[in-house]
Amino acid sequence: MAIEFTKYHGLGNDFILVDNRSTLTPAITPSQAIKFCDRHFGIGADGVIFAMPGQNGTDYTMRIFNSDGSEPEMCGNGIRCMAAFLADLEGTSRQSDKYLIHTLAGTITPQLMPDGQVKVDMGEPRLLAREIPTTLCPPDQKVVEHPIEVNGKTWEVTCVSMGNPHCITFVEDVAAINLEEIGSRFEHHPAFPQRTNTEFIQIVRRDYVKMRVWERGAGITLACGTGACASLVAGVLTGKCDRIATVELPGGELEIEWSNIDQRVYMTGPAERIFTGRL
Ligand SMILES: N[C@@H](CCC[C@H](N)C(=O)O)C(=O)O
């Protein structure tokens, strides 16, 4: 079997993109995705993304396997990469192209901007415990600065779903967090039945925060788009952030807005092609 692929990244969050436009069956299996993502024995990536035919009136469908083979509902940096991939495949100019993309988190709309950035309508955040999902609070309550015991310490967490689950903790200094040690403990905490992505946020100003992330199914990554959106929402819910802020990640910056007009979250950032290959 030969697979053609193109590798893209969004702020160092890197993906193998596969042209899967002829069928809704992914070209490779989750166990093959684990091998492809291996940084020593494979291509190396945080995930594999399949560009598939649209469903329910959308232009395309995006499916993604994490580097551990699990399938998340959404990926923010990934959908920017998917928009750039589609523009490359279609040979269109990258100005003002907007795609309606079907995902397991609903329809998401990335738009290619004249400056080469991609702006994504990420939809409305989901805030109730049952929507995260988490058992930290009763199902119809929001989880805002709620205590959780992890690794022998009590943390105050705020939980937000951007289609996928995020558990956010505000800290004085993100550099001081031992992410290697505690990331996986948050991910697999019994309060999160579908596991969770975990973000640590340092407020620099109301409109500028620093973030480090441990991703469900991928571990430490250089950036997480859904995580940046969820963190800005958590910052607003806790009164720490304005509705528009820059999120600084190890791989670079994202501009995030939680609109108080339509309550949707908008994310703007880069998507870069790295190389094309055949495996
Ligand atoms: N890096 C992504 C998120 C990918 C999915 C995540 N690992 C999960 O399992 O939910 C992003 O940029 O949003």
The ligand as an SDF file (V2000), in Angstrom:
LIG
                    3D

 13 12  0  0  0  0  0  0  0  0999 V2000
   -4.0810   20.0550   18.8020 N   0  0  0  0  0  0  0  0  0  0  0  0
   -5.4660   20.1630   18.6230 C   0  0  0  0  0  0  0  0  0  0  0  0
   -6.3490   19.2780   19.4450 C   0  0  0  0  0  0  0  0  0  0  0  0
   -6.2610   17.8330   18.9530 C   0  0  0  0  0  0  0  0  0  0  0  0
   -7.2330   16.9080   19.6570 C   0  0  0  0  0  0  0  0  0  0  0  0
   -6.8960   16.6710   21.1040 C   0  0  0  0  0  0  0  0  0  0  0  0
   -5.6580   15.9820   21.2600 N   0  0  0  0  0  0  0  0  0  0  0  0
   -8.0340   15.8530   21.7240 C   0  0  0  0  0  0  0  0  0  0  0  0
   -7.9020   14.6230   21.8890 O   0  0  0  0  0  0  0  0  0  0  0  0
   -9.0770   16.4430   22.0290 O   0  0  0  0  0  0  0  0  0  0  0  0
   -5.9380   21.6050   18.5190 C   0  0  0  0  0  0  0  0  0  0  0  0
   -5.1710   22.4030   17.9580 O   0  0  0  0  0  0  0  0  0  0  0  0
   -7.0690   21.9150   18.9010 O   0  0  0  0  0  0  0  0  0  0  0  0
  1  2  1  0
  2  3  1  0
  2 11  1  0
  3  4  1  0
  4  5  1  0
  5  6  1  0
  6  7  1  0
  6  8  1  0
  8  9  2  0
  8 10  1  0
 11 12  2  0
 11 13  1  0
M  END
$$$$
